[in-house]
Amino acid sequence: MPAPSATLPETGFLRLSHILGDPKTDPPTPAILPISRASWWAGIKAGRYPKGVKLGQRSIAWRVEDIRALIDRLAAGKAATEQHPE
């Protein structure tokens, strides 16, 4: 299975439903990051996840480049944890 970052476009924006998935769409949108909406917003508030870009009064999206960097950072952290379990 290819890495999620390999299936992302090079540039552009992603909506929250693209990042966290949406099982209600037909076909269901798979999650890039398997976390809840509450965890996503808490991570943004804590500075762990990138802030979105307001596209309109009620519309927020995230730069693909920021999501790719987040995936790479999370993968590097997981690899470091697997190499040095405490």
PLY file of the C-alpha trace (Angstrom):
ply
format ascii 1.0
element vertex 86
property float x
property float y
property float z
element edge 85
property int vertex1
property int vertex2
end_header
0.00 0.00 0.00
1.48 3.41 -0.91
2.15 5.98 1.77
-0.68 8.53 2.13
1.67 11.37 1.20
2.33 9.64 -2.14
-1.35 9.99 -3.09
-1.55 13.70 -2.26
-1.28 16.35 -4.96
1.96 18.32 -5.11
0.33 21.63 -4.17
-3.08 22.95 -3.26
-5.40 22.73 -0.30
-7.11 19.94 1.62
-10.35 20.20 3.52
-10.71 18.56 6.93
-12.80 15.74 5.42
-9.84 14.87 3.16
-7.40 14.80 6.07
-9.53 12.92 8.61
-11.68 11.00 6.14
-15.44 10.91 5.72
-17.23 7.56 5.92
-20.54 9.17 4.87
-19.46 9.97 1.30
-20.04 7.53 -1.55
-17.45 6.06 -1.87
-16.12 6.76 1.64
-13.14 9.13 1.81
-10.22 7.35 3.52
-8.39 9.19 6.29
-4.86 10.47 5.72
-4.45 10.79 9.51
-6.47 8.36 11.65
-7.46 10.74 14.44
-10.72 12.29 15.58
-11.87 15.83 14.82
-11.48 16.75 18.49
-7.89 15.46 18.52
-7.15 17.40 15.33
-8.40 20.72 16.76
-6.65 20.07 20.10
-3.41 19.36 18.19
-3.73 22.64 16.30
-4.32 24.53 19.54
-1.28 22.82 21.11
0.90 23.52 18.05
1.35 19.85 17.04
-0.61 20.22 13.78
-0.53 23.03 11.21
-3.02 25.88 11.33
-5.49 26.11 8.49
-5.93 28.88 5.96
-9.26 30.71 5.92
-10.62 30.55 2.40
-13.85 32.28 3.29
-16.01 33.26 6.23
-16.84 29.64 7.08
-14.24 27.74 5.08
-10.85 26.49 6.28
-8.37 24.36 4.37
-4.80 23.18 4.90
-1.88 23.47 2.51
-0.87 20.12 1.05
2.75 21.02 1.76
1.96 21.45 5.48
0.16 18.09 5.63
3.05 16.36 3.84
5.50 17.87 6.34
3.28 16.71 9.22
3.16 13.16 7.84
6.94 13.13 7.41
7.46 14.48 10.95
5.07 11.90 12.45
6.73 9.09 10.49
10.19 10.20 11.64
9.01 10.30 15.25
7.51 6.83 14.97
10.70 5.47 13.40
12.79 6.99 16.19
10.48 5.48 18.82
10.71 2.04 17.20
14.52 2.23 17.15
14.83 3.43 20.75
11.92 2.09 22.83
12.01 3.29 26.42
0 1
1 2
2 3
3 4
4 5
5 6
6 7
7 8
8 9
9 10
10 11
11 12
12 13
13 14
14 15
15 16
16 17
17 18
18 19
19 20
20 21
21 22
22 23
23 24
24 25
25 26
26 27
27 28
28 29
29 30
30 31
31 32
32 33
33 34
34 35
35 36
36 37
37 38
38 39
39 40
40 41
41 42
42 43
43 44
44 45
45 46
46 47
47 48
48 49
49 50
50 51
51 52
52 53
53 54
54 55
55 56
56 57
57 58
58 59
59 60
60 61
61 62
62 63
63 64
64 65
65 66
66 67
67 68
68 69
69 70
70 71
71 72
72 73
73 74
74 75
75 76
76 77
77 78
78 79
79 80
80 81
81 82
82 83
83 84
84 85
